[in-house]
Structure formats: C-alpha cells, structure tokens
Amino acid sequence: MGISRDSMHKRRATGGKKKAWRKKRKYELGRQPANTKLSSNKTVRRIRVRGGNVKWRALRLDTGNYSWGSEAVTRKTRILDVVYNASNNELVRTQTLVKSAIVQVDAAPFKQWYHQHYGVDIGRKKKTAAASAKKEAEEGEAAAAPAEEAKKSNHVQRKIEKRQKDRKLDAHIEEQFGGGRLLACISSRPGQCGRCDGYVPSFKIFFVRLLLRVLAYIYIHIYIVYNSRQFLYIYIYSL
C-alpha cells in the first residue's frame, strides 16, 4: 500500500465511503519518520525528493554543533543523553533526536574555550579548608621541580584582563560545567538535514517559559473546576 497523504482514501464528512476514481500520484506520497536514534554508529541516508532536490535522513547520530549564545561561540561536541521532550516522554525513553528536544552534551569543548578566552578554569568543585591546605602542602613539596607552563605575552595578558571586566556566567551553567555536561536544545531537524545542531539555552528564559506554561495549565484547570462548582451550586439552589 505505502503511505499516502491524499484524501482519496478518506471518508466523507458524513461518514460515507468515497469511490477512488484515480490512481495514486507521486506528489501525494508520504515517507516513514526518521526517528533518529542516539548512537555512535553515525548513519545518514541521501533521499531524492520532488524537483530533483536532496534531503539527508539521519538515522543514527551522536555529535552536533552547539552554540553558546551569550558567549557567541559554537563548538562541535558529543551528545550524551536525551533528557526531556515537551511533546512525548516516549521519545526520551527511546533516545530519539528531534527538533526542540533537550539533550545533555559534553561540556569539554566549551570549558576549553572559556579557559583560553578568559583565563578561568570553570567547573572545578570548591574544596574545604583542610583539603585546600593539604593540597598547598603537596604543591610546596613539588615546587622543587616545577613543570614549565606555557608563558603568555603581555599583550595576551592585557586582553584577558580586559575581558574579565565584562565577564558574566549564569550560576546554573557554572553548576553544569562542574558535572561535565551542559543542557542544550536541538534546533535543527535531523530527519530533514541530517544534522543534530542546537544551542545552550539561557536559563532565565528557559525556566520562565516553562513556569509560564505550568502556571497557564494550573490556571485553566482551576478555572474549569471553579466554573463546574459554580454551575453545581446554581443547579442545587434552583432545585
């Protein structure tokens, strides 16, 4: 049979069956969904479509280009896990990569860039005073044979100091760097373009949107319950 998007095989609005008075057409065909899976065995298929154009159907992917908008930097990184999907929890369970899904990506490329750009090593866990004192003692013992670090010129040091003045880092993102994983949102369509690219969302905007959605859901339910009760009171009073 095949997947068809025409209305010839559909019933009428009244419920009656229609007679198929013509054969199927190529321009009315449909294709099965890609359901791109998270896998290290990268698989992308070339599909010839209408007009001689080409689509790239990604079946399995585990990497993509992710943009950190607030820092205006993009890095290719590994996708580690699918953690949330607003439309369907089944897509989270089956590790399916689709547009607008929330995934966890490897933070190492961004961490490396941040250290190079600002001279700050983010994501290190804060240690207690006793542990830090012990580490300082160990460093003092090892100071006899110090390893040669890459020396920075005065020009580079001045640039880094200037960047430090305007440096701002969201506390939520800094916490994620500590775990080595960043939450990101997929913005491309893997089943159409064969790529799984996205962005690291600003957490203020992300959580505000989520909160507004939840509040709207609660408000609608309260409104329905209130109206139904009011209707019940009026009905009982009229009796």
Rosetta constraint file for C-alpha pairs under 8 A:
AtomPair CA 2 CA 29 HARMONIC 7.88 0.50
AtomPair CA 2 CA 30 HARMONIC 7.80 0.50
AtomPair CA 3 CA 29 HARMONIC 6.12 0.50
AtomPair CA 3 CA 30 HARMONIC 4.90 0.50
AtomPair CA 3 CA 31 HARMONIC 6.31 0.50
AtomPair CA 3 CA 32 HARMONIC 7.56 0.50
AtomPair CA 4 CA 28 HARMONIC 6.01 0.50
AtomPair CA 4 CA 29 HARMONIC 4.67 0.50
AtomPair CA 4 CA 30 HARMONIC 5.23 0.50
AtomPair CA 5 CA 28 HARMONIC 5.31 0.50
AtomPair CA 5 CA 29 HARMONIC 5.78 0.50
AtomPair CA 5 CA 30 HARMONIC 5.88 0.50
AtomPair CA 6 CA 28 HARMONIC 5.52 0.50
AtomPair CA 6 CA 29 HARMONIC 7.67 0.50
AtomPair CA 8 CA 18 HARMONIC 7.06 0.50
AtomPair CA 8 CA 19 HARMONIC 7.76 0.50
AtomPair CA 8 CA 20 HARMONIC 5.93 0.50
AtomPair CA 9 CA 18 HARMONIC 7.00 0.50
AtomPair CA 9 CA 20 HARMONIC 6.85 0.50
AtomPair CA 10 CA 17 HARMONIC 7.37 0.50
AtomPair CA 10 CA 18 HARMONIC 7.11 0.50
AtomPair CA 11 CA 15 HARMONIC 5.68 0.50
AtomPair CA 11 CA 16 HARMONIC 5.65 0.50
AtomPair CA 11 CA 17 HARMONIC 4.84 0.50
AtomPair CA 11 CA 18 HARMONIC 5.99 0.50
AtomPair CA 12 CA 16 HARMONIC 5.26 0.50
AtomPair CA 12 CA 17 HARMONIC 6.26 0.50
AtomPair CA 12 CA 18 HARMONIC 6.72 0.50
AtomPair CA 24 CA 28 HARMONIC 7.31 0.50
AtomPair CA 25 CA 29 HARMONIC 7.02 0.50
AtomPair CA 27 CA 50 HARMONIC 7.51 0.50
AtomPair CA 33 CA 191 HARMONIC 7.44 0.50
AtomPair CA 34 CA 57 HARMONIC 6.48 0.50
AtomPair CA 34 CA 58 HARMONIC 6.82 0.50
AtomPair CA 34 CA 59 HARMONIC 5.99 0.50
AtomPair CA 34 CA 191 HARMONIC 5.19 0.50
AtomPair CA 35 CA 59 HARMONIC 6.76 0.50
AtomPair CA 35 CA 96 HARMONIC 5.94 0.50
AtomPair CA 35 CA 97 HARMONIC 7.06 0.50
AtomPair CA 35 CA 98 HARMONIC 7.57 0.50
AtomPair CA 35 CA 191 HARMONIC 7.36 0.50
AtomPair CA 36 CA 58 HARMONIC 5.90 0.50
AtomPair CA 36 CA 59 HARMONIC 4.46 0.50
AtomPair CA 36 CA 60 HARMONIC 5.38 0.50
AtomPair CA 36 CA 61 HARMONIC 7.09 0.50
AtomPair CA 36 CA 96 HARMONIC 5.49 0.50
AtomPair CA 36 CA 97 HARMONIC 5.27 0.50
AtomPair CA 36 CA 98 HARMONIC 7.11 0.50
AtomPair CA 36 CA 190 HARMONIC 6.74 0.50
AtomPair CA 36 CA 191 HARMONIC 6.70 0.50
AtomPair CA 37 CA 59 HARMONIC 6.18 0.50
AtomPair CA 37 CA 60 HARMONIC 4.81 0.50
AtomPair CA 37 CA 61 HARMONIC 6.47 0.50
AtomPair CA 37 CA 94 HARMONIC 7.63 0.50
AtomPair CA 37 CA 95 HARMONIC 5.91 0.50
AtomPair CA 37 CA 96 HARMONIC 4.74 0.50
AtomPair CA 37 CA 97 HARMONIC 5.93 0.50
AtomPair CA 38 CA 60 HARMONIC 5.84 0.50
AtomPair CA 38 CA 61 HARMONIC 5.41 0.50
AtomPair CA 38 CA 62 HARMONIC 5.48 0.50
AtomPair CA 38 CA 79 HARMONIC 7.73 0.50
AtomPair CA 38 CA 81 HARMONIC 7.68 0.50
AtomPair CA 38 CA 95 HARMONIC 5.78 0.50
AtomPair CA 38 CA 96 HARMONIC 6.38 0.50
AtomPair CA 38 CA 97 HARMONIC 6.65 0.50
AtomPair CA 39 CA 60 HARMONIC 5.40 0.50
AtomPair CA 39 CA 61 HARMONIC 5.43 0.50
AtomPair CA 39 CA 62 HARMONIC 5.46 0.50
AtomPair CA 40 CA 60 HARMONIC 7.38 0.50
AtomPair CA 40 CA 61 HARMONIC 6.38 0.50
AtomPair CA 40 CA 62 HARMONIC 5.47 0.50
AtomPair CA 41 CA 60 HARMONIC 6.35 0.50
AtomPair CA 41 CA 61 HARMONIC 6.99 0.50
AtomPair CA 42 CA 59 HARMONIC 7.64 0.50
AtomPair CA 42 CA 60 HARMONIC 5.02 0.50
AtomPair CA 42 CA 61 HARMONIC 4.87 0.50
AtomPair CA 42 CA 62 HARMONIC 7.01 0.50
AtomPair CA 43 CA 58 HARMONIC 6.05 0.50
AtomPair CA 43 CA 59 HARMONIC 5.43 0.50
AtomPair CA 43 CA 60 HARMONIC 4.96 0.50
AtomPair CA 43 CA 61 HARMONIC 6.72 0.50
AtomPair CA 44 CA 56 HARMONIC 6.39 0.50
AtomPair CA 44 CA 57 HARMONIC 5.48 0.50
AtomPair CA 44 CA 58 HARMONIC 4.22 0.50
AtomPair CA 44 CA 59 HARMONIC 5.81 0.50
AtomPair CA 44 CA 60 HARMONIC 7.05 0.50
AtomPair CA 44 CA 194 HARMONIC 6.13 0.50
AtomPair CA 45 CA 56 HARMONIC 5.63 0.50
AtomPair CA 45 CA 57 HARMONIC 4.95 0.50
AtomPair CA 45 CA 58 HARMONIC 6.28 0.50
AtomPair CA 45 CA 59 HARMONIC 7.48 0.50
AtomPair CA 45 CA 194 HARMONIC 7.94 0.50
AtomPair CA 46 CA 54 HARMONIC 6.82 0.50
AtomPair CA 46 CA 55 HARMONIC 6.10 0.50
AtomPair CA 46 CA 56 HARMONIC 4.87 0.50
AtomPair CA 46 CA 57 HARMONIC 6.36 0.50
AtomPair CA 47 CA 54 HARMONIC 5.64 0.50
AtomPair CA 47 CA 55 HARMONIC 5.14 0.50
AtomPair CA 47 CA 56 HARMONIC 6.07 0.50
AtomPair CA 47 CA 57 HARMONIC 6.99 0.50
AtomPair CA 48 CA 52 HARMONIC 6.18 0.50
AtomPair CA 48 CA 53 HARMONIC 5.96 0.50
AtomPair CA 48 CA 54 HARMONIC 4.82 0.50
AtomPair CA 48 CA 55 HARMONIC 6.54 0.50
AtomPair CA 49 CA 53 HARMONIC 5.29 0.50
AtomPair CA 49 CA 54 HARMONIC 5.75 0.50
AtomPair CA 49 CA 55 HARMONIC 6.89 0.50
AtomPair CA 55 CA 192 HARMONIC 5.70 0.50
AtomPair CA 55 CA 193 HARMONIC 6.05 0.50
AtomPair CA 55 CA 194 HARMONIC 7.77 0.50
AtomPair CA 56 CA 191 HARMONIC 6.82 0.50
AtomPair CA 56 CA 192 HARMONIC 5.61 0.50
AtomPair CA 56 CA 193 HARMONIC 4.92 0.50
AtomPair CA 56 CA 194 HARMONIC 4.66 0.50
AtomPair CA 57 CA 190 HARMONIC 6.77 0.50
AtomPair CA 57 CA 191 HARMONIC 4.56 0.50
AtomPair CA 57 CA 192 HARMONIC 5.64 0.50
AtomPair CA 57 CA 193 HARMONIC 6.61 0.50
AtomPair CA 57 CA 194 HARMONIC 5.16 0.50
AtomPair CA 58 CA 190 HARMONIC 5.49 0.50
AtomPair CA 58 CA 191 HARMONIC 5.26 0.50
AtomPair CA 58 CA 192 HARMONIC 7.61 0.50
AtomPair CA 58 CA 193 HARMONIC 7.56 0.50
AtomPair CA 58 CA 194 HARMONIC 4.42 0.50
AtomPair CA 58 CA 195 HARMONIC 6.92 0.50
AtomPair CA 59 CA 191 HARMONIC 7.39 0.50
AtomPair CA 61 CA 195 HARMONIC 7.94 0.50
AtomPair CA 61 CA 196 HARMONIC 7.41 0.50
AtomPair CA 62 CA 78 HARMONIC 5.88 0.50
AtomPair CA 62 CA 79 HARMONIC 5.14 0.50
AtomPair CA 62 CA 80 HARMONIC 7.40 0.50
AtomPair CA 63 CA 76 HARMONIC 7.07 0.50
AtomPair CA 63 CA 77 HARMONIC 5.74 0.50
AtomPair CA 63 CA 78 HARMONIC 4.42 0.50
AtomPair CA 63 CA 79 HARMONIC 5.41 0.50
AtomPair CA 63 CA 196 HARMONIC 6.96 0.50
AtomPair CA 64 CA 76 HARMONIC 5.55 0.50
AtomPair CA 64 CA 77 HARMONIC 5.81 0.50
AtomPair CA 64 CA 78 HARMONIC 6.60 0.50
AtomPair CA 64 CA 79 HARMONIC 7.19 0.50
AtomPair CA 64 CA 195 HARMONIC 6.67 0.50
AtomPair CA 64 CA 196 HARMONIC 5.04 0.50
AtomPair CA 64 CA 197 HARMONIC 4.84 0.50
AtomPair CA 64 CA 198 HARMONIC 7.55 0.50
AtomPair CA 65 CA 74 HARMONIC 6.55 0.50
AtomPair CA 65 CA 75 HARMONIC 5.54 0.50
AtomPair CA 65 CA 76 HARMONIC 4.23 0.50
AtomPair CA 65 CA 77 HARMONIC 6.27 0.50
AtomPair CA 65 CA 196 HARMONIC 7.32 0.50
AtomPair CA 65 CA 197 HARMONIC 4.81 0.50
AtomPair CA 65 CA 198 HARMONIC 6.56 0.50
AtomPair CA 66 CA 74 HARMONIC 5.50 0.50
AtomPair CA 66 CA 75 HARMONIC 5.64 0.50
AtomPair CA 66 CA 76 HARMONIC 6.24 0.50
AtomPair CA 66 CA 77 HARMONIC 6.98 0.50
AtomPair CA 66 CA 184 HARMONIC 7.66 0.50
AtomPair CA 66 CA 197 HARMONIC 5.66 0.50
AtomPair CA 66 CA 198 HARMONIC 4.84 0.50
AtomPair CA 66 CA 199 HARMONIC 4.89 0.50
AtomPair CA 66 CA 200 HARMONIC 6.87 0.50
AtomPair CA 67 CA 72 HARMONIC 7.16 0.50
AtomPair CA 67 CA 73 HARMONIC 5.79 0.50
AtomPair CA 67 CA 74 HARMONIC 4.14 0.50
AtomPair CA 67 CA 75 HARMONIC 6.59 0.50
AtomPair CA 67 CA 198 HARMONIC 6.37 0.50
AtomPair CA 67 CA 199 HARMONIC 4.42 0.50
AtomPair CA 67 CA 200 HARMONIC 6.08 0.50
AtomPair CA 68 CA 72 HARMONIC 5.87 0.50
AtomPair CA 68 CA 73 HARMONIC 5.37 0.50
AtomPair CA 68 CA 74 HARMONIC 6.06 0.50
AtomPair CA 68 CA 199 HARMONIC 5.91 0.50
AtomPair CA 68 CA 200 HARMONIC 5.09 0.50
AtomPair CA 68 CA 201 HARMONIC 7.56 0.50
AtomPair CA 69 CA 73 HARMONIC 6.68 0.50
AtomPair CA 69 CA 199 HARMONIC 7.05 0.50
AtomPair CA 69 CA 200 HARMONIC 6.91 0.50
AtomPair CA 69 CA 201 HARMONIC 7.60 0.50
AtomPair CA 69 CA 202 HARMONIC 7.96 0.50
AtomPair CA 70 CA 202 HARMONIC 7.52 0.50
AtomPair CA 75 CA 109 HARMONIC 6.42 0.50
AtomPair CA 75 CA 110 HARMONIC 6.89 0.50
AtomPair CA 76 CA 109 HARMONIC 7.52 0.50
AtomPair CA 77 CA 105 HARMONIC 6.61 0.50
AtomPair CA 77 CA 106 HARMONIC 5.98 0.50
AtomPair CA 77 CA 107 HARMONIC 7.77 0.50
AtomPair CA 77 CA 109 HARMONIC 6.71 0.50
AtomPair CA 78 CA 105 HARMONIC 5.65 0.50
AtomPair CA 78 CA 106 HARMONIC 5.48 0.50
AtomPair CA 79 CA 103 HARMONIC 6.99 0.50
AtomPair CA 79 CA 104 HARMONIC 6.11 0.50
AtomPair CA 79 CA 105 HARMONIC 4.46 0.50
AtomPair CA 79 CA 106 HARMONIC 6.52 0.50
AtomPair CA 80 CA 103 HARMONIC 7.38 0.50
AtomPair CA 80 CA 104 HARMONIC 5.47 0.50
AtomPair CA 80 CA 105 HARMONIC 5.33 0.50
AtomPair CA 80 CA 106 HARMONIC 6.69 0.50
AtomPair CA 81 CA 95 HARMONIC 7.19 0.50
AtomPair CA 81 CA 103 HARMONIC 5.60 0.50
AtomPair CA 81 CA 104 HARMONIC 5.13 0.50
AtomPair CA 81 CA 105 HARMONIC 7.25 0.50
AtomPair CA 82 CA 92 HARMONIC 5.71 0.50
AtomPair CA 82 CA 95 HARMONIC 5.56 0.50
AtomPair CA 82 CA 96 HARMONIC 7.32 0.50
AtomPair CA 82 CA 97 HARMONIC 7.44 0.50
AtomPair CA 82 CA 101 HARMONIC 7.34 0.50
AtomPair CA 82 CA 102 HARMONIC 6.27 0.50
AtomPair CA 82 CA 103 HARMONIC 4.36 0.50
AtomPair CA 82 CA 104 HARMONIC 6.36 0.50
AtomPair CA 83 CA 92 HARMONIC 6.10 0.50
AtomPair CA 83 CA 101 HARMONIC 7.99 0.50
AtomPair CA 83 CA 102 HARMONIC 5.87 0.50
AtomPair CA 83 CA 103 HARMONIC 5.45 0.50
AtomPair CA 83 CA 104 HARMONIC 6.96 0.50
AtomPair CA 84 CA 89 HARMONIC 7.27 0.50
AtomPair CA 84 CA 92 HARMONIC 6.02 0.50
AtomPair CA 84 CA 101 HARMONIC 6.12 0.50
AtomPair CA 84 CA 102 HARMONIC 5.00 0.50
AtomPair CA 84 CA 103 HARMONIC 6.96 0.50
AtomPair CA 85 CA 89 HARMONIC 6.15 0.50
AtomPair CA 85 CA 91 HARMONIC 6.85 0.50
AtomPair CA 85 CA 92 HARMONIC 6.34 0.50
AtomPair CA 85 CA 100 HARMONIC 7.30 0.50
AtomPair CA 85 CA 101 HARMONIC 4.87 0.50
AtomPair CA 85 CA 102 HARMONIC 6.23 0.50
AtomPair CA 86 CA 101 HARMONIC 7.31 0.50
AtomPair CA 88 CA 92 HARMONIC 7.42 0.50
AtomPair CA 89 CA 93 HARMONIC 6.51 0.50
AtomPair CA 90 CA 94 HARMONIC 6.21 0.50
AtomPair CA 91 CA 95 HARMONIC 5.96 0.50
AtomPair CA 91 CA 96 HARMONIC 5.11 0.50
AtomPair CA 91 CA 97 HARMONIC 7.81 0.50
AtomPair CA 92 CA 96 HARMONIC 6.38 0.50
AtomPair CA 97 CA 101 HARMONIC 6.78 0.50
AtomPair CA 97 CA 186 HARMONIC 7.96 0.50
AtomPair CA 97 CA 190 HARMONIC 7.14 0.50
AtomPair CA 97 CA 196 HARMONIC 7.53 0.50
AtomPair CA 98 CA 186 HARMONIC 7.01 0.50
AtomPair CA 98 CA 188 HARMONIC 7.99 0.50
AtomPair CA 98 CA 189 HARMONIC 6.28 0.50
AtomPair CA 98 CA 190 HARMONIC 6.48 0.50
AtomPair CA 98 CA 191 HARMONIC 7.85 0.50
AtomPair CA 99 CA 185 HARMONIC 7.93 0.50
AtomPair CA 99 CA 186 HARMONIC 5.18 0.50
AtomPair CA 99 CA 187 HARMONIC 5.39 0.50
AtomPair CA 99 CA 188 HARMONIC 5.77 0.50
AtomPair CA 99 CA 189 HARMONIC 5.31 0.50
AtomPair CA 99 CA 190 HARMONIC 7.47 0.50
AtomPair CA 100 CA 185 HARMONIC 5.67 0.50
AtomPair CA 100 CA 186 HARMONIC 5.01 0.50
AtomPair CA 100 CA 187 HARMONIC 5.83 0.50
AtomPair CA 101 CA 185 HARMONIC 5.76 0.50
AtomPair CA 101 CA 186 HARMONIC 5.61 0.50
AtomPair CA 102 CA 183 HARMONIC 6.67 0.50
AtomPair CA 102 CA 184 HARMONIC 5.64 0.50
AtomPair CA 102 CA 185 HARMONIC 4.63 0.50
AtomPair CA 102 CA 186 HARMONIC 6.61 0.50
AtomPair CA 103 CA 183 HARMONIC 5.74 0.50
AtomPair CA 103 CA 184 HARMONIC 5.34 0.50
AtomPair CA 103 CA 185 HARMONIC 6.23 0.50
AtomPair CA 103 CA 186 HARMONIC 7.43 0.50
AtomPair CA 104 CA 181 HARMONIC 5.93 0.50
AtomPair CA 104 CA 182 HARMONIC 5.42 0.50
AtomPair CA 104 CA 183 HARMONIC 4.67 0.50
AtomPair CA 104 CA 184 HARMONIC 6.08 0.50
AtomPair CA 105 CA 181 HARMONIC 5.56 0.50
AtomPair CA 105 CA 182 HARMONIC 5.29 0.50
AtomPair CA 105 CA 183 HARMONIC 6.46 0.50
AtomPair CA 105 CA 184 HARMONIC 6.78 0.50
AtomPair CA 106 CA 180 HARMONIC 6.35 0.50
AtomPair CA 106 CA 181 HARMONIC 5.02 0.50
AtomPair CA 106 CA 182 HARMONIC 6.44 0.50
AtomPair CA 107 CA 111 HARMONIC 6.02 0.50
AtomPair CA 107 CA 177 HARMONIC 6.26 0.50
AtomPair CA 107 CA 180 HARMONIC 5.19 0.50
AtomPair CA 107 CA 181 HARMONIC 4.99 0.50
AtomPair CA 107 CA 182 HARMONIC 5.62 0.50
AtomPair CA 108 CA 112 HARMONIC 6.06 0.50
AtomPair CA 108 CA 180 HARMONIC 6.77 0.50
AtomPair CA 109 CA 113 HARMONIC 6.30 0.50
AtomPair CA 110 CA 114 HARMONIC 6.06 0.50
AtomPair CA 111 CA 115 HARMONIC 6.28 0.50
AtomPair CA 111 CA 121 HARMONIC 7.32 0.50
AtomPair CA 111 CA 122 HARMONIC 6.73 0.50
AtomPair CA 111 CA 123 HARMONIC 7.91 0.50
AtomPair CA 111 CA 177 HARMONIC 7.35 0.50
AtomPair CA 112 CA 116 HARMONIC 6.30 0.50
AtomPair CA 113 CA 117 HARMONIC 5.96 0.50
AtomPair CA 114 CA 118 HARMONIC 5.75 0.50
AtomPair CA 114 CA 119 HARMONIC 7.09 0.50
AtomPair CA 114 CA 120 HARMONIC 6.72 0.50
AtomPair CA 114 CA 121 HARMONIC 7.34 0.50
AtomPair CA 114 CA 122 HARMONIC 7.68 0.50
AtomPair CA 115 CA 119 HARMONIC 4.55 0.50
AtomPair CA 115 CA 120 HARMONIC 4.78 0.50
AtomPair CA 115 CA 121 HARMONIC 5.20 0.50
AtomPair CA 115 CA 122 HARMONIC 7.42 0.50
AtomPair CA 116 CA 120 HARMONIC 7.78 0.50
AtomPair CA 117 CA 160 HARMONIC 6.79 0.50
AtomPair CA 117 CA 163 HARMONIC 7.99 0.50
AtomPair CA 118 CA 160 HARMONIC 5.45 0.50
AtomPair CA 118 CA 161 HARMONIC 7.82 0.50
AtomPair CA 118 CA 163 HARMONIC 6.36 0.50
AtomPair CA 118 CA 164 HARMONIC 6.31 0.50
AtomPair CA 118 CA 167 HARMONIC 7.99 0.50
AtomPair CA 119 CA 160 HARMONIC 6.56 0.50
AtomPair CA 122 CA 174 HARMONIC 6.83 0.50
AtomPair CA 122 CA 177 HARMONIC 6.73 0.50
AtomPair CA 122 CA 178 HARMONIC 7.45 0.50
AtomPair CA 123 CA 174 HARMONIC 6.12 0.50
AtomPair CA 123 CA 175 HARMONIC 6.80 0.50
AtomPair CA 123 CA 176 HARMONIC 7.46 0.50
AtomPair CA 123 CA 177 HARMONIC 4.49 0.50
AtomPair CA 123 CA 178 HARMONIC 3.77 0.50
AtomPair CA 123 CA 179 HARMONIC 7.31 0.50
AtomPair CA 123 CA 180 HARMONIC 7.49 0.50
AtomPair CA 124 CA 178 HARMONIC 5.78 0.50
AtomPair CA 125 CA 178 HARMONIC 6.35 0.50
AtomPair CA 127 CA 131 HARMONIC 6.19 0.50
AtomPair CA 127 CA 132 HARMONIC 6.21 0.50
AtomPair CA 128 CA 132 HARMONIC 6.17 0.50
AtomPair CA 129 CA 133 HARMONIC 6.09 0.50
AtomPair CA 130 CA 134 HARMONIC 6.23 0.50
AtomPair CA 131 CA 135 HARMONIC 6.22 0.50
AtomPair CA 132 CA 136 HARMONIC 6.18 0.50
AtomPair CA 133 CA 137 HARMONIC 6.30 0.50
AtomPair CA 134 CA 138 HARMONIC 6.35 0.50
AtomPair CA 135 CA 139 HARMONIC 6.15 0.50
AtomPair CA 136 CA 140 HARMONIC 6.11 0.50
AtomPair CA 137 CA 141 HARMONIC 6.42 0.50
AtomPair CA 138 CA 142 HARMONIC 6.32 0.50
AtomPair CA 139 CA 143 HARMONIC 6.04 0.50
AtomPair CA 140 CA 144 HARMONIC 7.90 0.50
AtomPair CA 142 CA 146 HARMONIC 6.75 0.50
AtomPair CA 152 CA 156 HARMONIC 6.14 0.50
AtomPair CA 152 CA 157 HARMONIC 6.45 0.50
AtomPair CA 153 CA 157 HARMONIC 6.30 0.50
AtomPair CA 154 CA 158 HARMONIC 6.12 0.50
AtomPair CA 155 CA 159 HARMONIC 6.35 0.50
AtomPair CA 156 CA 160 HARMONIC 6.28 0.50
AtomPair CA 157 CA 161 HARMONIC 6.18 0.50
AtomPair CA 158 CA 162 HARMONIC 6.18 0.50
AtomPair CA 159 CA 163 HARMONIC 6.31 0.50
AtomPair CA 160 CA 164 HARMONIC 6.23 0.50
AtomPair CA 161 CA 165 HARMONIC 6.97 0.50
AtomPair CA 162 CA 166 HARMONIC 7.71 0.50
AtomPair CA 163 CA 167 HARMONIC 6.33 0.50
AtomPair CA 169 CA 173 HARMONIC 7.20 0.50
AtomPair CA 169 CA 174 HARMONIC 6.75 0.50
AtomPair CA 170 CA 174 HARMONIC 6.25 0.50
AtomPair CA 170 CA 203 HARMONIC 7.78 0.50
AtomPair CA 171 CA 175 HARMONIC 6.16 0.50
AtomPair CA 172 CA 176 HARMONIC 6.41 0.50
AtomPair CA 172 CA 203 HARMONIC 7.11 0.50
AtomPair CA 173 CA 177 HARMONIC 6.31 0.50
AtomPair CA 173 CA 182 HARMONIC 7.19 0.50
AtomPair CA 173 CA 203 HARMONIC 7.93 0.50
AtomPair CA 174 CA 178 HARMONIC 6.65 0.50
AtomPair CA 175 CA 179 HARMONIC 7.04 0.50
AtomPair CA 176 CA 180 HARMONIC 6.39 0.50
AtomPair CA 176 CA 181 HARMONIC 5.75 0.50
AtomPair CA 176 CA 182 HARMONIC 5.62 0.50
AtomPair CA 176 CA 183 HARMONIC 7.82 0.50
AtomPair CA 177 CA 181 HARMONIC 6.10 0.50
AtomPair CA 177 CA 182 HARMONIC 6.67 0.50
AtomPair CA 182 CA 200 HARMONIC 7.38 0.50
AtomPair CA 183 CA 200 HARMONIC 6.40 0.50
AtomPair CA 183 CA 201 HARMONIC 7.66 0.50
AtomPair CA 184 CA 198 HARMONIC 6.73 0.50
AtomPair CA 184 CA 199 HARMONIC 5.52 0.50
AtomPair CA 184 CA 200 HARMONIC 4.41 0.50
AtomPair CA 184 CA 201 HARMONIC 6.22 0.50
AtomPair CA 185 CA 198 HARMONIC 5.44 0.50
AtomPair CA 185 CA 199 HARMONIC 5.49 0.50
AtomPair CA 185 CA 200 HARMONIC 6.34 0.50
AtomPair CA 185 CA 201 HARMONIC 6.77 0.50
AtomPair CA 186 CA 196 HARMONIC 6.52 0.50
AtomPair CA 186 CA 197 HARMONIC 5.77 0.50
AtomPair CA 186 CA 198 HARMONIC 4.14 0.50
AtomPair CA 186 CA 199 HARMONIC 6.67 0.50
AtomPair CA 187 CA 196 HARMONIC 7.68 0.50
AtomPair CA 187 CA 197 HARMONIC 6.08 0.50
AtomPair CA 187 CA 198 HARMONIC 4.56 0.50
AtomPair CA 187 CA 199 HARMONIC 7.08 0.50
AtomPair CA 188 CA 193 HARMONIC 7.53 0.50
AtomPair CA 188 CA 195 HARMONIC 6.74 0.50
AtomPair CA 188 CA 196 HARMONIC 5.81 0.50
AtomPair CA 188 CA 197 HARMONIC 5.42 0.50
AtomPair CA 188 CA 198 HARMONIC 6.44 0.50
AtomPair CA 189 CA 193 HARMONIC 6.07 0.50
AtomPair CA 189 CA 194 HARMONIC 7.33 0.50
AtomPair CA 189 CA 195 HARMONIC 6.95 0.50
AtomPair CA 189 CA 196 HARMONIC 6.81 0.50
AtomPair CA 190 CA 194 HARMONIC 4.62 0.50
AtomPair CA 190 CA 195 HARMONIC 4.88 0.50
AtomPair CA 190 CA 196 HARMONIC 5.32 0.50
AtomPair CA 201 CA 205 HARMONIC 7.69 0.50
AtomPair CA 201 CA 206 HARMONIC 6.49 0.50
AtomPair CA 202 CA 206 HARMONIC 6.13 0.50
AtomPair CA 203 CA 207 HARMONIC 5.81 0.50
AtomPair CA 204 CA 208 HARMONIC 5.98 0.50
AtomPair CA 205 CA 209 HARMONIC 6.11 0.50
AtomPair CA 206 CA 210 HARMONIC 6.32 0.50
AtomPair CA 207 CA 211 HARMONIC 5.91 0.50
AtomPair CA 208 CA 212 HARMONIC 6.05 0.50
AtomPair CA 209 CA 213 HARMONIC 6.20 0.50
AtomPair CA 210 CA 214 HARMONIC 6.30 0.50
AtomPair CA 211 CA 215 HARMONIC 6.05 0.50
AtomPair CA 212 CA 216 HARMONIC 6.00 0.50
AtomPair CA 213 CA 217 HARMONIC 6.26 0.50
AtomPair CA 214 CA 218 HARMONIC 6.25 0.50
AtomPair CA 215 CA 219 HARMONIC 6.00 0.50
AtomPair CA 216 CA 220 HARMONIC 6.16 0.50
AtomPair CA 217 CA 221 HARMONIC 6.43 0.50
AtomPair CA 218 CA 222 HARMONIC 6.17 0.50
AtomPair CA 219 CA 223 HARMONIC 6.04 0.50
AtomPair CA 220 CA 224 HARMONIC 6.21 0.50
AtomPair CA 221 CA 225 HARMONIC 6.15 0.50
AtomPair CA 222 CA 226 HARMONIC 5.94 0.50
AtomPair CA 223 CA 227 HARMONIC 6.08 0.50
AtomPair CA 224 CA 228 HARMONIC 6.08 0.50
AtomPair CA 225 CA 229 HARMONIC 6.16 0.50
AtomPair CA 226 CA 230 HARMONIC 6.10 0.50
AtomPair CA 227 CA 231 HARMONIC 6.07 0.50
AtomPair CA 228 CA 232 HARMONIC 6.18 0.50
AtomPair CA 229 CA 233 HARMONIC 6.17 0.50
AtomPair CA 230 CA 234 HARMONIC 6.25 0.50
AtomPair CA 231 CA 235 HARMONIC 6.13 0.50
AtomPair CA 232 CA 236 HARMONIC 6.15 0.50
AtomPair CA 233 CA 237 HARMONIC 6.04 0.50
AtomPair CA 234 CA 238 HARMONIC 6.12 0.50
AtomPair CA 235 CA 239 HARMONIC 6.52 0.50
